Amino acid sequence: MLFNSYEYLLLFLPTTAAIFFLLNRFVSTTVAKLWLVAASLAFYSWWGLAYLPLIIISILVNYGVGTALGSSYLAPFSRKAVLAAGLAFNIVLLGYFKYANFVVDNTNSLAGTSFHLDRIVLPLAISFFTFQKIAYLIDSYHRKTVGYNFLSYALFVTFFPQLIAGPIVHHREIVPQFSDPKAALLHVGNIATGLCILSIGLFKKVMIADTFAGYVSTGFDTEGALQCVDAWAASLSYSFQLYFDFSGYTDMAIGSALIFNIRLPINFNSPYQATDIQDFWRRWHITLSRFLRDYVYIPLGGNRSGELSTYLNLFLTFLVGGLWHGASWMFVIWGGMHGVAIVCHRVWSRYGGQMPAALAWFVTFSFVNLTWIFFRAKDLNSAKRVLASMINVLDGSLLKMFDIQQRHATLLIGLGFVIVLFAKTTVEFCTEARNLERTSVVSGAALAISLIAMSFVTAGVSEFLYFNF
């Protein structure tokens, strides 16, 4: 079910939390954890039961492999073989469901063959929980997961707030929380803060991201030439739609988890305030950046083998990050562009390059906005169409900025800039606000407005963008 649905907000979340704390209070923490695992699997199965066996089998296999790796009875060679088998299991599983059609289609295009493979439906969240399990196996190999029991591991993987689209949590920051006796106690402060974060995240999704969506579709999903002002409106609108949509989802995940006394990692830290591309990736989808650094960049060699090798490793890491988002050459292009940008920034910094902060921000945001075009466009021709229209400033369409409809888009984009450049992050606002009354009023108003809007704007149907990845 969707976070931005009445079923989740008014039924699933409060019922799951109430039963969880009642079981902790009157039965046992073990039964309460079992309930949370069952509720999380029910949450995952809401879209369909077809892939429920897949996630269950994956949990069983990975826990078994991780336990074997943590054992002291395996010889060094055997441990490496077990790790390789476990990694292969996860990579092959992800590769089949996410990339098999992509490989077959490209093979047919290049070789002129006619191989056929029925369209494979991507299991929900497979990209996210696969990365979690890969990290778990590698850390098990290094004996960093000793002492984990099966129930805690299953809850770590399935915990519903982060199951579908992250944050990509690491076992060492989540599993110990499940074993903390304080997590079993009803904590009014955590519930209040969690509801605040959840409410503002819902508002960001329903009232801001979904409003930008219309201008995005006008630019990217329609055929024919675009006028310059429409292309810019589509491009900037997508930059804001993606940010408010995904950061809104993350806020709702963090807020939901906090109700259960579980603190998920921060995933966004005002990324559009970044003044260089490296700073951007320290702020955007932070948990993905962390995984790519620890489990791709460093294993490739990191910066240990000289300057040129470091640049190559950075570029390859971003190619992996691009391809992780989807089986499309557009994601590969997007990842490659960011890889080149990171390398250029490293060279620029190494040789003392500097620019004024305002110019640095402008260059960074402009690059990020440009690359989102490739991320959003369905193919290269579509991306070229939008880019060509953006640079065609002499088509006379700038006068449309004063039309009523375009004026609305301009004001909305202006509001988007104000929020991303000057507002606190949701977590900062809800946890650092000195005035509890003000926080409660703002979050209560955000929740009420969003619940009302869900009935009239999207009729309660509006998926988060990252469900596609």
C-alpha positions in Angstrom: 0.0 0.0 0.0 1.1 3.6 -0.5 2.2 5.8 2.3 0.0 8.5 0.8 -3.2 6.5 1.1 -6.0 6.4 3.6 -5.5 2.7 4.2 -1.9 3.3 5.4 -2.5 6.5 7.3 -5.7 5.7 9.0 -5.7 2.0 9.3 -2.5 0.1 8.8 0.0 2.3 10.6 -2.0 3.0 13.8 -3.2 -0.6 14.0 0.2 -2.1 13.5 1.7 0.3 16.1 -1.0 -0.3 18.7 -0.8 -4.1 18.5 3.0 -3.9 18.5 3.2 -2.0 21.8 0.3 -4.0 23.4 2.2 -7.3 22.6 5.4 -5.8 24.0 3.5 -4.8 27.2 1.4 -7.9 27.8 3.0 -10.8 25.9 6.6 -10.6 24.9 9.1 -8.7 22.7 9.6 -11.8 20.6 5.9 -12.0 19.7 5.8 -8.3 19.1 8.7 -8.6 16.6 7.0 -11.6 14.9 3.9 -9.4 14.5 5.9 -6.6 13.0 7.5 -9.0 10.5 4.1 -10.4 9.6 2.6 -6.9 9.2 5.6 -5.8 7.1 5.1 -8.8 4.8 1.4 -8.0 4.5 2.4 -4.4 3.6 4.7 -5.8 0.9 2.0 -8.1 -0.4 -0.6 -5.4 -0.7 0.4 -4.9 -4.4 0.1 -8.7 -5.0 1.1 -12.0 -3.5 3.2 -13.2 -6.6 6.6 -12.1 -5.3 6.1 -12.7 -1.6 7.8 -16.1 -1.8 10.7 -14.4 -3.5 11.5 -12.1 -0.6 11.0 -14.9 1.9 13.4 -17.3 0.0 15.8 -14.4 -0.3 15.7 -13.8 3.5 16.3 -17.5 4.2 19.2 -17.9 1.8 21.0 -14.7 2.8 20.6 -15.4 6.5 21.9 -18.9 6.0 24.9 -17.7 4.0 25.6 -14.9 6.5 25.5 -17.3 9.4 27.9 -19.7 7.6 30.3 -16.8 6.9 30.2 -15.8 10.5 31.1 -19.3 11.6 34.5 -20.3 12.8 34.3 -23.7 11.2 34.8 -22.7 7.5 38.3 -22.7 6.0 39.4 -19.4 4.5 38.9 -20.8 0.9 35.5 -22.1 1.8 34.5 -18.8 3.3 35.4 -17.0 0.0 33.5 -19.6 -2.0 30.4 -19.2 0.2 30.6 -15.4 0.0 30.9 -15.6 -3.8 27.9 -17.9 -4.0 25.9 -15.6 -1.8 26.8 -12.5 -3.8 26.1 -14.4 -7.0 22.6 -15.5 -5.8 21.7 -11.8 -5.1 23.2 -10.4 -8.2 21.7 -13.1 -10.5 18.3 -12.6 -8.9 18.4 -8.8 -9.4 20.0 -9.2 -12.9 17.2 -11.6 -14.1 14.3 -9.6 -12.9 15.7 -6.1 -13.7 18.0 -6.5 -16.6 17.2 -9.7 -18.5 14.8 -7.9 -20.9 17.3 -5.1 -21.3 20.1 -7.6 -22.3 17.9 -9.5 -24.7 16.6 -6.3 -26.4 20.1 -4.9 -26.9 21.5 -8.2 -28.1 18.8 -8.4 -30.7 19.5 -4.8 -31.8 23.3 -5.3 -32.1 23.4 -8.8 -33.5 20.2 -8.8 -35.6 18.9 -11.8 -33.7 15.3 -12.4 -32.6 15.6 -13.9 -29.1 12.3 -13.6 -27.2 11.8 -13.3 -23.5 8.4 -12.5 -22.0 8.2 -9.2 -20.3 9.4 -9.7 -16.7 7.6 -7.7 -14.0 10.1 -6.1 -11.6 9.4 -7.3 -8.0 8.7 -4.4 -5.8 11.8 -3.1 -3.9 14.2 -5.7 -5.2 16.9 -3.1 -5.9 16.7 -1.8 -2.4 16.7 -5.0 -0.4 19.3 -6.6 -2.7 21.8 -3.9 -1.7 21.0 -4.4 2.0 21.6 -8.1 1.7 24.9 -7.7 -0.3 26.2 -5.4 2.5 25.1 -7.9 5.1 27.0 -10.8 3.4 30.2 -8.8 2.9 30.1 -7.7 6.5 29.3 -11.2 7.6 32.5 -12.3 5.8 34.4 -9.8 7.9 32.6 -11.1 11.0 30.7 -7.9 11.7 27.3 -9.6 12.1 28.1 -12.2 14.7 25.2 -12.6 17.2 22.3 -11.7 14.9 19.4 -14.0 15.3 17.0 -14.8 12.5 14.1 -12.8 13.8 16.1 -9.6 14.0 17.6 -10.2 10.6 14.1 -10.8 9.1 12.8 -7.7 10.7 15.8 -5.7 9.4 15.0 -6.7 5.9 11.2 -6.5 5.9 10.6 -3.5 8.3 7.9 -1.8 6.3 8.9 1.9 6.6 12.1 1.3 4.6 11.2 -1.8 2.7 9.8 -0.4 -0.6 12.1 2.6 -1.5 14.6 3.0 1.3 16.5 4.6 2.9 19.0 1.8 2.2 19.6 0.9 5.8 22.7 -0.8 7.1 22.4 -3.7 9.5 24.7 -2.2 12.1 22.5 0.9 12.6 19.2 -1.0 12.6 19.5 -4.5 14.1 20.9 -3.3 17.5 17.9 -1.0 17.8 15.5 -4.0 17.5 17.3 -5.5 20.5 17.2 -2.4 22.6 14.6 -2.8 25.5 13.6 0.9 25.1 12.3 0.1 21.6 9.5 -2.0 23.2 8.2 0.9 25.2 5.6 3.4 24.1 7.4 6.7 23.7 5.1 9.7 23.4 7.9 12.1 22.3 9.0 9.7 19.5 5.4 9.3 18.3 4.8 13.1 18.3 8.1 13.7 16.4 7.4 10.8 14.0 3.9 12.1 13.2 5.4 15.6 12.5 8.0 14.2 10.1 5.4 11.9 8.5 2.9 14.8 8.0 5.3 17.2 6.4 6.6 14.4 4.2 3.1 13.7 3.1 2.5 17.4 2.4 5.7 17.5 0.3 4.4 14.6 -1.8 0.8 15.4 -2.2 0.8 19.2 -2.3 4.2 20.0 -3.9 5.6 17.0 -5.9 2.2 16.1 -7.4 1.5 19.7 -8.4 4.8 19.8 -10.3 3.9 16.5 -12.0 1.5 18.2 -14.5 4.2 20.5 -15.9 6.6 17.6 -16.1 4.2 15.5 -18.2 3.5 18.4 -20.5 7.2 18.6 -21.4 8.3 15.0 -21.4 5.3 13.0 -22.3 3.9 14.9 -25.3 5.0 14.6 -28.8 6.1 17.4 -31.1 8.2 20.5 -30.6 8.2 22.3 -27.3 8.5 26.1 -26.8 11.4 27.3 -24.8 9.5 28.4 -21.8 7.6 25.0 -21.6 10.8 23.1 -21.8 12.4 25.0 -19.0 9.2 24.7 -16.9 9.2 20.9 -17.5 12.9 20.6 -16.7 12.9 22.6 -13.5 9.5 21.1 -12.5 11.0 17.6 -12.7 14.0 18.6 -10.6 11.6 19.8 -7.9 9.1 17.0 -8.4 11.8 14.3 -7.9 13.2 16.0 -4.8 9.9 16.6 -3.1 8.6 13.2 -4.1 11.6 11.1 -2.9 12.5 13.3 0.1 8.8 13.3 1.0 8.8 9.5 0.9 11.9 9.3 3.0 10.4 11.7 5.6 7.3 9.5 5.8 9.5 6.4 6.2 11.6 8.1 8.9 8.5 9.3 10.7 6.8 6.0 10.5 9.8 4.2 11.9 10.2 6.6 14.7 6.7 5.8 16.0 8.2 2.3 16.6 11.3 3.9 18.3 13.5 3.0 15.3 15.7 5.8 13.9 16.3 5.4 10.2 19.3 7.3 8.6 18.9 10.7 7.0 18.7 10.4 3.2 18.5 14.0 2.1 20.2 17.1 3.5 19.1 20.1 1.3 20.9 18.7 -1.8 20.0 21.7 -4.0 22.1 23.9 -1.7 25.2 22.1 -2.8 28.1 24.2 -4.3 29.8 21.3 -6.1 28.9 17.9 -7.4 30.7 16.1 -4.7 28.7 18.1 -2.1 25.5 17.3 -4.0 26.2 13.5 -3.6 26.9 14.0 0.1 23.4 15.4 0.4 21.3 13.5 -2.2 20.2 9.9 -1.5 22.9 9.7 1.1 22.4 6.0 1.9 22.9 5.1 -1.8 26.0 7.2 -2.0 27.3 5.5 1.2 26.6 2.0 -0.2 28.3 2.8 -3.6 31.3 4.2 -1.7 31.7 1.3 0.7 30.8 -1.7 -1.5 31.7 -0.5 -5.0 34.3 2.3 -5.0 36.5 1.0 -2.2 36.5 -2.6 -3.4 37.4 -1.4 -6.9 40.5 0.1 -5.3 39.3 3.5 -4.2 42.1 6.1 -4.2 44.8 3.6 -3.3 46.4 3.1 -6.7 47.2 6.5 -8.0 45.3 9.4 -9.6 44.2 7.9 -12.9 43.0 4.7 -11.1 41.0 6.8 -8.7 39.3 8.7 -11.5 38.4 5.4 -13.3 37.0 4.0 -10.0 34.9 7.0 -9.5 33.5 6.9 -13.0 32.8 3.2 -12.8 31.0 3.7 -9.5 28.7 6.2 -10.9 28.0 4.0 -13.9 26.9 1.3 -11.5 24.8 3.9 -9.6 23.1 4.9 -12.9 22.4 1.3 -14.0 21.1 0.5 -10.5 18.2 2.9 -11.1 16.9 1.0 -14.1 17.6 -1.1 -17.2 17.9 1.8 -19.7 20.7 3.5 -21.5 19.3 6.8 -20.2 20.3 5.8 -16.7 23.7 4.8 -17.9 24.1 8.1 -19.6 23.0 9.9 -16.5 25.4 8.0 -14.3 28.2 8.5 -16.8 27.6 12.3 -16.8 27.8 12.4 -13.0 30.9 10.2 -13.1 32.6 12.6 -15.5 31.5 15.6 -13.4 33.0 14.0 -10.2 36.3 13.4 -12.0 36.3 17.0 -13.3 35.6 18.3 -9.9 38.5 16.2 -8.4 40.9 17.6 -11.1 39.6 21.1 -10.5 40.1 20.9 -6.8 43.5 19.2 -7.0 44.9 22.0 -9.0 43.4 24.8 -6.8 40.4 25.7 -8.9 38.0 28.1 -7.1 34.9 30.2 -7.9 32.6 32.4 -6.0 30.0 30.5 -3.9 27.0 31.9 -5.8 28.6 30.9 -9.1 29.5 27.5 -7.8 26.0 26.9 -6.7 24.6 28.0 -10.1 26.9 25.7 -12.0 26.2 22.8 -9.7 22.4 23.2 -9.8 22.4 23.8 -13.6 24.4 20.6 -14.2 22.1 18.6 -11.9 19.0 20.0 -13.6 20.4 19.2 -17.0 21.2 15.6 -16.1 17.8 15.0 -14.7 16.5 15.5 -18.2 18.2 12.2 -19.2 17.0 10.6 -16.0 13.4 11.4 -16.9 13.3 11.2 -20.7 12.0 7.9 -22.1 14.8 7.8 -24.7 17.6 9.9 -26.2 15.4 11.6 -28.8 13.1 12.8 -26.1 16.0 14.2 -24.1 17.3 16.0 -27.2 13.9 17.4 -27.9 13.7 19.0 -24.4 17.3 20.3 -24.5 16.9 21.8 -28.0 13.8 23.6 -26.9 15.5 24.9 -23.8 18.2 26.6 -25.8 15.8 28.0 -28.4 15.3 31.3 -26.6 14.4 33.2 -29.7 11.1 31.4 -30.3 9.1 34.2 -28.6 7.7 32.0 -26.0 9.2 33.9 -23.1 6.2 36.2 -23.3 4.1 33.2 -22.2 5.6 33.7 -18.7 2.9 36.4 -18.3 0.0 34.1 -19.3 -2.1 32.9 -16.4 -1.2 29.3 -16.8 2.5 29.9 -17.2 2.5 32.4 -14.4 1.3 29.7 -12.1 4.2 27.5 -13.2 6.7 30.3 -12.7 5.4 31.1 -9.2 5.5 27.4 -8.3 9.1 27.0 -9.5 10.0 30.2 -7.6 8.4 28.7 -4.5 10.3 25.5 -5.0 13.6 27.5 -5.1 12.7 29.3 -1.9 12.0 26.1 -0.1 15.0 24.1 -1.2 17.4 27.0 -0.6 16.2 28.5 2.6 13.9 26.0 4.5 15.2 23.6 7.2 15.0 19.9 6.4 11.9 18.2 7.7 13.9 16.3 10.4 15.6 19.5 11.5 12.3 21.3 11.9 10.6 18.5 13.8 13.4 17.7 16.1 15.0 21.1 16.7 12.0 23.3 16.9 11.9 25.0 20.3 8.2 25.7 20.2 6.3 22.4 20.5 3.0 24.2 19.9 4.3 25.6 16.6 5.6 22.2 15.5 2.2 20.6 16.3 0.2 23.2 14.5 2.4 23.0 11.4 2.4 19.3 11.2 -1.3 19.0 12.0 -2.2 21.5 9.3 0.1 19.7 6.8 -1.6 16.4 7.6 -5.2 17.8 7.4 -4.5 19.6 4.1 -2.9 16.6 2.6 -5.7 14.2 3.6 -8.3 16.6 2.1 -6.2 17.0 -1.1 -5.9 13.3 -1.6 -9.6 13.1 -2.2 -9.7 15.8 -4.8 -6.3 16.0 -6.5 -5.4 12.4 -7.3 -8.4 10.4 -5.8 -5.9 8.8 -3.5 -3.8 7.3 -6.4 -0.3 8.7 -6.8 2.7 6.4 -6.6 6.1 7.6 -5.5 8.6 8.0 -8.3 11.3 5.8 -6.8 8.9 2.8 -6.8 10.0 2.5 -10.4 13.6 1.9 -9.5 
